[in-house]
Amino acid sequence: MKRREFMALIGGIAIAWPLACYAQQPQSAPPKRLAILNQFGCPIAPDGIIPHRLAELGWIEEKNFVFDCLSTIGRLDQLPVLARELVSRRPDVLIAGSFGFIRALKRETTTIPIVMLGAFEPVATGLVASLARPEGNVTGVAWLGVPHKRMELLNEIVPNLRRVAYITGVYGDAHTPPEEENRKIAASTLGLTWEVFRPAVANDYDEIFARLAAEHFDAAYIPSSPFNNQNGGRICELALRYRIPAVSESAGWARGGLLLTYGQNSAWTVARAMEYVDKILRGAKPSDLPVEQAAQFELAINLKTAKALGLTVPPSLLARADEVIEK
């Protein structure tokens, strides 16, 4: 190689090397933004299931993601406004846990991914096209309504179970077609009659339970609607005070004092939903992620409540329970 060509080559390397090094310098990506419309209040507890599962998946708050959280406590009547505000912040992923919340977010955006934290019957309510191919921008974990199964279990404890109150709250899912169909199934298979109550303010629960006792209702069904969840302690206390056998969906209600619960595990549901968040943040499209349903359901019985109500839980039912609360 001639000296002139060699010097030209060296000069070219000298110029190209700094440019190449500069191009390879790691660029710090801005943190991802997660936004949650939360029926349980804000901020998200740092030791809760959501941050814990996200950390296991490699997402650390304030390091590579940040949370936007809007609480609906005391503001359920402002749900459309809250959904619009959260969408306007342009997060990378939206998160919510009930049918009404998902629907409100979906009405505000068709592009930002929405992950369901256990939305009620998402196909039947029109949130997704199908479980296998959700289409659109919504996916996550479904929450199955099986009131007939819960009432079958309650019927093993409460003799002559016939007249049942369905207490859902103004912003619950009582009048969605699948929930009405579920109640019809329970009525036809067990010979039940339902009466729907929709409390709008917390004091309404006092009046409802007093009426249930005065009119000798046999039991109350408490679905995990947002308004019920925000008044859970009050509901459990009133059910015990007025001696109303009550059933709900997740075990937390039984731990709070309700007689019996049967449903999918809430912690499992939320943890699985965070896996959807992880996949979307890493580039997956919601339409390519099939909606998941719970494969197993859990039965919890509050034996202390049963004794206070003067009810006997059959040993066969206790043997099938996943959790028995005795204290």
N, C-alpha and C positions, 0 to 999 in steps of 0.2 A: 504494500500500500504506500503510495506517495505521501510525503510529509504534509503537503497541502490538504490532501483528502483526509488524512488522519486527524489533523487539527480541526477540520470542519466537522468530522464525526464527534470528536471530543466536545466541541462547542455545542453541537446539537444535544448531546447527552446532558451537558451542564444546564442547558435551558429547559430540557424536557423533565429532568429529575425533580426540580422543585415544583413544577406544575403537577407532576404525577403525585408527589407527596401531598400536595395541597388538596388534590381531588380525593385522596384516600382518607383524609382526616374525618373521623366520625362526627356526624352532625347530630346534635341532640334534638330529637323529635319533640314537638310540644306534647304535653300530656293529653291523653284521651279524656273526653268528657262524658260522664255517665249522668243521666238525669232520671230521678225517680219521683213519681207521684205517689206519695206514701200515706196510707190510711192510718198508720201507727205513729206518725209524728216525725219530726226532724230535730236534730241531725241523726244520721244513722249511727247506732251504737258501735264504737270501734271494736268491741269484742263480740259483735253479733255475727250471724251466719253469713251475711253478705260480704263484709270485708274479710272474714276468715277464709271463705272459699275462694274469693278473688285472689287473696295472698297466696294460697296454695297453687293457683294457676299462674302466678307470676305478676299480679297486678297489685301494686302498693300505692295506697292513697298518698297524694302530694308528691309522689316520685314519678310514676308514669300514668296516673289517672287522677282526676278530680271528680268530686260528687257535686251535682246540683240536686237539692232536695226541696220539694214543696209539700208541706203537710196539708191534709184535708180536714184535720181535726177542727171542728167548729165551722168548717167552710164547705161542707159537702154540697150545699146549694150553689156554690160558686164553681163547681167542677168544670164546666166548659171554659170559664175564664182562666182557671188554674192550668188546665191542659194547654190552652193557647199560649200562656206565658212561658210554660216549660219548653214548648216546641220552639218559641221565638229565640231561645238561648242557643239553638242549633247544636245540640249535643251529638255525639257519635252514636249513642244508643239511648233509647228511652226504656224505662222499666216501670211496670205497674202490676198490681195483683188482682184486680177484680174485673169482671166483664164491663161494668159501667166505666171504669177508669180507662181500660184499653179502648173502648169505643170512643170515648172523648178524645183520646190522643190520636186515634186513627182518623177522626174527622178533621184533625188539624194538619196532618202530614201523611203523604203517601210515599215518601222517600226515606225519612229517617227510620232505621230499624227499631221495632218495638218488641221487647221481650216480655212474655207473660210469666208472672209469678203464680201460676195456678189459676188461670181464668176459667170461669164456669162454662163448660160445654161449648168450646170455641167454634166448632163446626156448626152445631145447631143454632147458635146465636149469630152466625155470619161473620165472626171475626177472621176466620180463615176458610179457604175453599175446601180443604181436606186435611187430615192429619199428615198424610204422606207427602202431599204437595200443597203447602199452605198458600203459595202464591203471595202477592202483595208484599207488605213490609212487616208483617206480624208473625212471630213464631214463639216457641218457648214450651212451657209445661201446662197441660190442661188440668182442670179440677173437675172431677166427676161428681155429679149429683145422684145419689142413690138413696133417697128418702125412704123408699119401700123397704130396703134392707135395714136401715136404722130402726124403722118402726117394727119390723119383724123381731129385732133383738129386744126392743123395749117391751114388746108384747109378751116376752118371756118373763118379764119382771112385774109388769102392771096387769093385773087381771081385768078382763072385760074392757080392753082398750077400744074406745069407739070415737069419742069426740076430742079432736086435737086442734090446738091453736098453732098457726104458722106465723111466727113473729119475725118480720124481715127488716123493717125500717123503710123509710120513704125512698132511700136510694139503694134498696136491695134488688134482688133479681126475681122476686116472687112472680111477676107477671110475664117473664120470658116464656115463649112457647115450650122449651124443653122442661122448665121447672113445673109448669102447669101440667104437662104430660106425666112427669114423674109423680106428682101428687095424685093424679087420676089412677095411675098404676097401683099406688099404695092403697087408695080407697077401694079399688075393685078387688084386690087380692086379700086385703085384711078387713074389709067392711068398715073402713074409717070414714068419718066426715071431717072436712077441714074448714077452718075459718081463718082468713088471712087478716093479720093486724100489721099496720104500717106506722109505727111511732115516728113522729117528726122531731120531737124534742125529748130530752132525757126523762123529764117528768112523766111522759106518756107511758113509760114502762110501769110506773107505780099503778096507774089507773088500769092498765091492761091486766096485770097480774091480780089485782084486787077483783076485777071482773071474772077472771078465769076461776078464781076460788069461789066467788059468789054463785057462779053459774055451773059449777061442778064439772069443769073440763077435766078430762082424764089425763091429759099431758100437753106439753108444749114442745114444738120443734123450733130450734133456734139455728137458722143457717148462718154461716160465717159471712154475713154481709158487712160492708164497711161500718154502718151505723151500729150494728150489734157489736162488732169487734171493739169499737170505741167506747162502748158501755158495758163491756163484759162483766166487770166486777159487780155492777148494779144488778144485772140480769141474774147472775148466780145467787146473789143475796136475796133477791125477791122471790126467785123460784123456791128457795129453801123456806123463806118466811111464810109464804102462802101455800107451802106443801104441794107444789106442782112438779111432778116428775118431768124432767126436761132432757132432751137429747140434742146433740149437735154433731159437728163433723170432725174437728181436730181435738187431739188429746188434751190440749191446753184448757179447753172448757171443762173437762172432767177434773183436771187438777184444780180448777178454780171453784168447783163445787157442783157442777151439773151432774146428774145421775149417770149418764152414759154418753159416750161418743164413739163414732165409727167413721173412719175415713182415711184418706191418704196422709202420710206423715208430712207435716208442714215444713220441718227442717230439711227433709229430703227434697221436697218440691223446690224450695228456695235455692238449695245447693245445686240442684240440677239446672235450674234456670241460669245460674251464674256461669255454667259451662257454655250455654248459648251466648251469653255476653262475651265470654272469652273468644269463642270462635268468630263472632262478628267483628270484634276489635282486631282480629288477625286476618280479616279479609273475606270471611264467608258472607254469603247473601242470605237474608232471612228466608227467601223463597226456596232455597236449597236445603234448609234444615227442617226435617219433619218434626211436627209437634209430638211431644212425648206424653204418655199417660202413665199413671201409677200402675205398677204391676201387683202391688200388695196393699192391703188396707189393714188398719190397726183398730182393735177394739179396746177401749178403756172404760173401766167401771169405777165409780166412786162408792165404795162400800160404806163409808161413813155417812154419805148422803142417803143411801138406801135405808140404813138403820134409822136415821132421823125421820125419814118419811114413813117408817113402819113397813117397809117392803123387804121381801126376802129374795135374794138373788140365787137362782138355782145353781147348785154346784157344777152342773154341766156347762153353764154359761161362764162361770168364773174360770173354769179350766180352759176355756177358749180365749180368754182375755189376754191381750198383750201387756196390759198394765192394770193393776188393781190398786186404787188409792184407799188407804185405810186410816190415815191420820190427817 
